[in-house]
Amino acid sequence: MGLDPGLRRLALGTLLAAYPGPVPPDWAVDLLADGLAGHTLFGTNVHDPAQVAASTAALRAGRPDALIAIDEEGGDVTRLAHATGSPYPGNAALGAIGDVALTRRVYQSIGAELAALGITVNLAPTVDVNTADDNPVIGTRSFGADPVRVAAHSAAAVTGLQAAGVAACAKHFPGHGATVTDSHHELPTVDAPLSLLRQRDLPPFAAVVAAGARAVMTAHIRVPALTGADPATFSRAVLVDLLRTEYGFTGTVITDALEMKGAAVAAGGVGPAAVRALSAGADLLCIGARVDAELVERVAAEIVDALADGRLARARVEEAAGRSADLAAWTRAAGGSPGTEDADLGYAAARRAVRVDGLLTGLEQALVVQLHTESTIAEGRVPWGLGPHLDGVPEIRVIATETDPATLRGLAGDRPIVLVGRHLHRLPGGTELIADLAAQHPVTVVEMGWPAQWRPAGVRAFVTTYGASHANGRAAAEVLGLAG
């Protein structure tokens, strides 16, 4: 026997699915007609603006109020510009500049671009306070390590996005910034007392709630003081007692992708994770990026089964679907694109973020060496570095652990070396390579990752960009005098 049509529709109304490729397959559109809340777009769904606009129009043929979401944070996390890198600096750069009006303008420009393409929900901004230099998944996605500064910029980002008619989804509640592992791969733990969480991690979330954020995303992290052994996504103490009751949030609680190991492994699969998240108080369940019709139906069936066996109360699922519908209604009412995107705004902002320690002289004939760094799942394989912006300056790309410093010195000859990397303080072989080079050769270092306290000895200059977007790369090349 098939699922009860009414219960299936109810379950689908809590799900945010995805599909492969640049053209929505028939099943993706048909599920929307059957009640699916919406889809998230990823880089694989994006070829060019005209194609994205056609895709969102095709999805709305399934249901006019379908939610169409995307992770467009600017900086290191971009879907629309995954082929080139974002024309906007990310949060770390904006936080370093310290101009909340600029942050609002940048996010309103991003929102205008999304609205023009028919995208209604931005799974941004990241409002985590990045207090761990070795955080492998937040880093430059954060406005900084100071809760007050992060709170101010987070509220500005939400205001900017929503002024453009795009719903903001602040993430990752109750704060992913103190983790040193990636919830895509495992369940991180933030073992801190509630008093510290209130002082360090939670202020930005209070700020975005006060700013009227339409959605908040859960974190697949364990916070023993709040969640016990479970991730926050499955914690009623976090989603209801803290977020809704204490902070007064009335919008839609969206889960981080349930396919992530921080959730799926903890629950025993995506379907059970969906049930546990709904039971805890989540409203809209992001299934993930690798989704097909069979998976959506399996998750919906798990929710319907949970209604039958008592794991879920029907009133809770109706409440969740209602909040997802309310989010869709807001996006329709706020539709349109007040203002326009400003392509030059991001590049001008990125230039303001660059910091230089030391002297930048005699670099016109430098050898640029980019150290390979693995991308996180959140970032994806997006081009970065100075390469696209160099004016006749040679560049090579190397792996630090496989590179002989003497070979680089030989290639450079009498020319100085500009060494470019991300998160150099924790890149295997990176600090050793820099130390060896700088001991015998003029070296300038460009750090395009999180600006940790580490500074290499002996280098002529240390340049910090606070991100690795296309805009950050151009800004660095200009400051170094190497840009075309």
Salt bridges, closest charged atoms under 4 A:
ASP34 OD2 - ARG8 NH2 3.17
ASP65 OD1 - ARG63 NE 2.54
ASP71 OD2 - ARG79 NH2 3.99
ASP71 OD1 - LYS171 NZ 2.76
GLU73 OE2 - ARG141 NH2 2.78
GLU73 OE2 - LYS171 NZ 2.87
ASP99 OD2 - ARG352 NH1 3.45
ASP128 OD2 - HIS172 ND1 2.76
ASP134 OD1 - HIS425 NE2 3.08
ASP182 OD1 - HIS184 ND1 2.71
ASP182 OD2 - HIS185 NE2 3.97
ASP201 OD2 - ARG200 NE 2.69
ASP230 OD2 - ARG276 NH2 2.93
GLU246 OE2 - ARG198 NH1 2.34
ASP256 OD2 - HIS172 NE2 3.94
GLU259 OE2 - ARG290 NH2 3.81
ASP283 OD2 - ARG244 NH2 2.69
ASP283 OD1 - ARG316 NH2 2.88
ASP283 OD1 - ARG323 NH1 3.16
GLU294 OE2 - ARG298 NH1 3.85
GLU297 OE2 - ARG8 NH2 2.71
GLU302 OE2 - ARG311 NH1 3.11
ASP309 OD2 - ARG311 NE 2.97
GLU318 OE2 - ARG314 NE 2.90
GLU319 OE1 - ARG316 NE 2.98
GLU319 OE2 - ARG323 NH2 3.07
ASP357 OD2 - ARG455 NE 3.91
GLU374 OE2 - HIS372 NE2 3.28
GLU379 OE1 - ARG422 NH2 3.94
GLU395 OE1 - ARG397 NE 3.50
ASP436 OD1 - ARG409 NH1 3.01
GLU478 OE1 - ARG351 NH1 3.35
